[in-house]
Amino acid sequence: MKKSLQALITGTTFVLASCGSPSGGQHNTTDSTATDSTIGPVETKKPNSDYKPAFPGQTRINGIKTKTPYEGTVLSDKLENPWGITTLPDGRLLITEKKGVLRIATTSGQLSEPITGLPKVNPDGQGGLLGIRVDPDFKTNRMVYWVFSEPRPDGNLTAVAKGKLSADEKTIEDATVIYRATPAFKGTLHYGGRIVFDKDGNLVISTGERSDLQTRPQAQQLNSALGKVLRITKEGKPAAGNPFAGQADARPEIYSYGHRNVQGLAFNPATGDLWETEFGPRGGDELNRIEAGKNYGWPTITYGIEYKGDKVGDGIQQKDGLEQPVYYWDPVLSPSGITFYSGKGIPEWKGNLFICGLSSIHIARLVIENNKVVGEEMLLLSEEQRFRDITEGDDGALYAVTDNGRLYSIHKK
């Protein structure tokens, strides 16, 4: 396969048995022994620091290779900076575009006209119309929930809104902001922005700490919504059973804290566990399994360094009471949207986690056993696309969007 497929046009298909991984080896998802140790780690570049992992396998795990031939199809290249993608009950796809546009796409790549009725977004920097999900009861109530960067008098913030998709699918009716992650800040970075439903029908939302040295410490502060994973009801109220409910000087909507910029959220359907990916600075991108009330360390501990090369804070990677990432990357993956795969289309991928990489221009496939990463593979590296979000369709295909405006289908040949 050619290194670059930039001339690829809509509807073109490419076939792969593996992409971006070293040759040889295999993984059988029905076998708990997992991977072939003869394949080296997929990351071969020099790390940014000399920090050592806390345990074996926390970074640069052995590579794996998909055995099943699969096809990747560019369904459309007409999107403008898509950011979020989710599946409608009829199998079509609901996609956000960063500038504030919502569209429906068919699995053949036909795009709807922009859906009207959404509140104004601030698309500057890393802001815009971000993550999106439909109500578990969408078939009867047609409700849609989304995250966006909202301009406020005192700055910008991560906001959550809901509204009803009209019967003709042309507008969102009665759009209402149900939650604002305060305080606002006059910056345009680190909004977080992902949204998922838990098994009880509550919303789980990610926020960033807004990047600035002034706001960074708020990731550790329980009286701030910045740098958090939040759990709220469909009305925007703190969900029952949250870990800090009733605690003085703590926001009851907080589920976990100590996060930098979470752009990946997904529940493992086999275990019910919540997983997230978040950006580090130079190095130190993380994969975490989220538990209620836990502190995930930023900016006190990190495997990354400042962009100019200095240590972050005291330059430590471990501290009592602070959670270690299940896995980290150095150099960075720049992890955005994630999804667990059911195995419906490609059985050997069952239970694997797929992570969109931005600066790394690939989709990472991770094999996870007993809450540890045991194998990593790079997919679609030759496409040279900044992959932003990914979801599984009802047909067993994976659907991914890229910053470059493409919608991909990835499925068994």
Salt bridges, closest charged atoms under 4 A:
GLU71 OE1 - HIS411 NE2 3.26
ASP77 OD1 - LYS78 NZ 3.83
GLU80 OE1 - LYS99 NZ 2.99
ASP90 OD2 - ARG92 NE 2.81
GLU97 OE2 - ARG103 NE 3.10
ASP135 OD2 - LYS234 NZ 2.99
GLU150 OE2 - ARG152 NH1 3.74
GLU150 OE1 - ARG180 NE 2.64
GLU169 OE2 - ARG92 NH2 2.48
ASP198 OD2 - ARG231 NE 2.94
ASP200 OD1 - LYS199 NZ 3.56
ASP200 OD2 - ARG231 NH2 3.72
GLU209 OE1 - HIS190 ND1 2.70
GLU253 OE2 - ARG251 NH1 3.86
ASP273 OD2 - ARG289 NH1 3.52
GLU276 OE2 - HIS259 ND1 2.98
GLU278 OE1 - HIS259 ND1 2.81
GLU291 OE2 - ARG289 NH2 3.80
GLU291 OE2 - LYS294 NZ 3.36
GLU306 OE2 - ARG216 NH1 2.83
ASP310 OD2 - LYS308 NZ 3.56
GLU323 OE2 - LYS294 NZ 3.98
GLU377 OE1 - ARG365 NH1 2.77
GLU383 OE1 - ARG406 NH1 3.35
ASP389 OD2 - ARG194 NH1 3.16
ASP403 OD2 - ARG386 NE 3.00
ASP403 OD1 - ARG388 NE 2.89
